[in-house]
Amino acid sequence: MYRRRDDPRGRMVADITNDLRRYSVDAQHIGHAFANLHGLNPTDLHALIAVMDAELLGDPITPGRLGEQLNLSSGSVTALVDRLERAGHIRRDRDTADRRKVFLHYADQGAALAMSFFGPLGRRTDEVMARFTDDELAVVHRFLATMVASMREHRDAMRAARAEPSRRPAD
């Protein structure tokens, strides 16, 4: 987006937008490098991220929810989960309260591979965050959480528009 040079806020917004774009592209390159190194395709990588995110929230994901998040059919989810389980990246665990329900978790082998690959990046991230005060990090967290919510709303609107060709996503 074009901003006038004499508009300090506009320049800052443009700089932040460009930084977010560059961060996103670099993160994708790193993710793809991990995927290529371990014979994963982009959907596999997205599935592993979804499993990890769910575990971090303390709410393990089911194959059905994974399919909803990735916009996959139940047959495709089954093939995906089978493939990731065979490769040692994830494991299936039955719910102790309802044996019909299955949760997906990172397997020890998959977690070890991820830690080995992403550990150095995690240390760099920790070093960067150590340069900021708790108050500054709180503002950054609020900003990023709001940006993530906005991006997901847009993603969901685009999915809905694809499902209904006559519908266009709102600006």
C-alpha atoms as one frame of an Amber mdcrd trajectory, in Angstrom:
protein
   0.000   0.000   0.000   1.391   3.406  -0.966   1.965   5.925   1.841   3.059
   9.521   1.507   6.595  10.204   2.720   5.406  13.067   4.927   2.960  10.810
   6.812   4.917   9.271   9.758   2.099   6.953  10.854   1.510   5.855   7.270
   5.217   5.072   6.864   5.214   3.113  10.122   2.117   1.151   9.094   3.703
   0.404   5.715   6.950  -0.689   7.394   5.075  -2.986   9.801   3.033  -4.438
   6.940   6.198  -5.106   4.944   7.905  -6.652   7.996   4.920  -8.948   8.571
   4.996 -10.022   4.921   8.742 -10.702   5.032   8.378 -12.602   8.315   5.596
 -14.706   6.812   7.615 -15.516   3.687  10.740 -16.371   5.701   8.717 -18.564
   8.083   7.256 -20.388   5.072  10.743 -20.991   3.680  11.902 -22.409   7.017
   8.801 -24.599   7.286   9.274 -25.877   3.743  12.942 -26.637   4.456  11.853
 -28.762   7.444   9.169 -30.444   5.344  11.558 -31.207   2.480  14.201 -32.560
   4.848  11.680 -35.012   6.315   9.707 -35.907   3.170   6.598 -33.947   4.135
   4.280 -32.113   1.792   2.673 -28.732   2.640  -0.521 -30.351   3.951   1.543
 -32.627   6.212   3.327 -29.578   7.595   0.053 -27.713   8.200  -1.328 -30.782
   9.968   1.721 -31.005  12.246   1.363 -27.320  13.100  -2.334 -27.814  13.892
  -1.513 -30.787  16.161   1.215 -28.770  17.904  -1.016 -25.694  18.342  -3.803
 -27.814  19.838  -1.393 -29.463  22.269   0.048 -26.095  23.312  -3.483 -24.922
  24.103  -4.080 -28.089  26.146  -6.907 -29.110  23.820  -5.700 -32.030  21.670
  -7.140 -32.108  18.180  -9.331 -34.863  16.766  -9.062 -36.047  13.163 -12.445
 -34.421  12.470 -11.323 -31.023  13.732  -8.060 -31.399  11.811 -10.053 -31.988
   8.637 -12.149 -28.890   9.306  -9.058 -26.760   9.893  -7.323 -28.024   6.756
 -10.526 -28.164   4.705 -10.040 -31.875   3.925 -12.487 -34.734   3.458 -12.582
 -37.482   6.082 -10.880 -39.888   3.657  -8.070 -37.412   3.034  -7.636 -36.858
   6.778  -7.407 -40.608   7.358  -4.694 -40.942   4.693  -2.861 -37.915   6.113
  -2.962 -39.169   9.703  -1.915 -42.682   8.611   1.044 -41.222   6.690   2.180
 -38.989   9.574   1.766 -41.802  12.094   3.783 -44.261   9.956   6.549 -41.656
   9.657   6.650 -41.278  13.460   5.483 -37.652  13.549   2.184 -38.130  15.371
   0.341 -40.732  17.403  -3.329 -41.492  17.935  -4.624 -41.796  21.496  -8.128
 -42.862  22.483 -10.081 -40.678  24.890 -10.247 -42.425  28.260 -13.831 -41.210
  28.802 -15.102 -42.080  25.311 -13.104 -44.811  23.572 -14.716 -43.898  20.217
 -12.976 -40.515  20.261  -9.384 -40.243  19.018  -6.933 -37.434  19.754  -3.822
 -36.670  17.748  -0.554 -35.892  19.525   3.019 -35.250  18.530   4.960 -38.503
  18.772   8.267 -38.448  20.641  10.204 -39.049  17.410   8.394 -36.208  15.605
   8.923 -33.857  18.537  12.635 -34.720  18.614  12.976 -34.004  14.875  11.180
 -30.679  15.277  13.294 -29.692  18.299  16.488 -30.589  16.475  15.533 -28.478
  13.461  13.739 -25.554  15.143  15.789 -25.376  18.361  18.311 -22.860  16.986
  15.462 -20.649  15.762  13.843 -20.887  19.193  17.063 -19.709  20.826  17.253
 -16.760  18.413  13.635 -15.908  19.195  14.349 -16.009  22.925  17.343 -13.689
  22.440  15.224 -11.178  20.538  12.406 -11.251  23.102  14.903 -10.719  25.940
  15.602  -7.251  24.475  12.029  -6.103  25.214  10.329  -5.262  28.496   7.287
  -7.195  29.677   5.095  -4.183  28.854   6.502  -3.983  25.315   5.966  -7.728
  24.811   2.376  -7.372  26.037   1.704  -4.756  23.325   3.390  -6.908  20.664
   1.373  -9.935  21.787  -1.903  -8.005  21.664  -1.026  -6.682  18.185  -0.052
 -10.102  16.811  -3.070 -11.858  18.350  -5.356  -9.272  16.754  -3.574  -9.613
  13.393  -3.879 -13.423  13.552  -7.608 -13.139  14.288  -8.035 -10.736  11.372
  -6.107 -13.030   9.021  -8.189 -16.048  10.069 -11.420 -14.118   9.545 -10.247
 -13.257   6.034  -9.186 -16.879   5.405 -12.593 -18.117   6.543 -14.383 -15.563
   4.340 -12.326 -16.736   1.365 -13.211 -20.385   2.116 -16.876 -19.452   2.305
 -16.599 -17.555  -0.987 -15.032 -20.603  -2.669 -17.837 -22.766  -1.352 -20.386
 -20.246  -2.663 -19.068 -18.799  -5.942 -21.643 -15.987  -5.921 -20.362 -14.760
  -2.561 -17.348 -12.424  -2.403 -15.222 -11.889   0.721 -15.844  -8.604   2.498
 -13.041  -6.039   2.659
